[in-house]
Amino acid sequence: MLHTALRRRANRESVERIQPDLIIPTGKRKGQSPSVASIYRALVEHAKREAYPEAVKAAHADFPAMNNGAVPSPALKQRP
């Protein structure tokens, strides 16, 4: 769906015109169109990934370490 939305946005179509043509393939809302807000969120998230690819790579590298306990959790201040 994201690819379709990106391609059509590149052709200067509005999200409101794109939305009815997108269909959710699985899950609770299978067969329905995503909301306009969901499409905008997906477009913004894609733009962030494109703008900061190094942050995405770092997060992917850090994730396994966090799950193995190699990265300490943040220290919480003790209240007196």
C-alpha positions as CSV (number, residue, x, y, z in Angstrom):
1,M,0.0,0.0,0.0
2,L,2.8,2.4,0.9
3,H,4.4,2.0,-2.6
4,T,1.0,2.8,-4.2
5,A,0.5,5.9,-2.0
6,L,4.1,7.1,-2.6
7,R,3.7,6.7,-6.4
8,R,0.4,8.5,-6.6
9,R,1.6,11.3,-4.2
10,A,4.5,11.7,-6.6
11,N,1.9,12.3,-9.3
12,R,0.4,15.1,-7.1
13,E,-2.7,13.2,-6.1
14,S,-4.3,14.0,-2.7
15,V,-4.4,11.5,0.0
16,E,-8.1,11.8,0.0
17,R,-8.3,10.6,-3.6
18,I,-5.8,7.8,-3.0
19,Q,-7.5,6.4,0.2
20,P,-10.6,4.7,-1.4
21,D,-8.4,2.7,-3.8
22,L,-6.2,1.2,-1.0
23,I,-7.4,-2.0,0.6
24,I,-6.2,-3.5,3.9
25,P,-5.1,-7.1,3.0
26,T,-5.2,-8.8,6.4
27,G,-6.4,-8.4,10.0
28,K,-9.5,-7.0,11.7
29,R,-10.1,-4.4,9.0
30,K,-9.4,-6.8,6.0
31,G,-11.0,-5.5,2.8
32,Q,-11.6,-2.0,4.1
33,S,-9.6,1.2,3.2
34,P,-7.2,2.6,5.7
35,S,-8.1,6.0,7.2
36,V,-6.7,9.2,5.7
37,A,-4.8,9.7,9.0
38,S,-3.2,6.2,8.8
39,I,-2.0,7.0,5.3
40,Y,-0.5,10.3,6.4
41,R,1.2,8.6,9.3
42,A,2.7,6.0,7.0
43,L,4.0,8.7,4.6
44,V,5.6,10.6,7.5
45,E,7.2,7.5,8.9
46,H,8.6,6.7,5.4
47,A,9.9,10.3,5.1
48,K,11.7,9.9,8.5
49,R,13.3,6.6,7.5
50,E,14.5,8.2,4.3
51,A,15.8,11.3,6.0
52,Y,17.7,9.5,8.8
53,P,18.8,6.1,7.5
54,E,21.7,6.0,10.0
55,A,19.3,6.2,12.9
56,V,17.3,3.2,11.5
57,K,20.5,1.2,11.1
58,A,21.6,2.0,14.7
59,A,18.2,1.1,16.1
60,H,18.2,-2.3,14.3
61,A,21.8,-2.9,15.6
62,D,20.8,-2.0,19.1
63,F,17.6,-4.0,19.3
64,P,19.3,-7.5,19.7
65,A,21.6,-6.2,22.3
66,M,18.7,-4.8,24.3
67,N,16.9,-8.1,24.2
68,N,20.0,-10.0,25.4
69,G,20.5,-7.8,28.4
70,A,23.7,-6.4,27.0
71,V,22.4,-2.8,27.3
72,P,21.5,-1.8,30.8
73,S,18.1,-0.3,31.4
74,P,17.8,3.3,32.5
75,A,18.4,3.9,36.1
76,L,15.4,5.2,38.0
77,K,15.9,7.8,40.8
78,Q,14.9,6.6,44.2
79,R,12.5,8.8,46.0
80,P,13.5,9.7,49.6
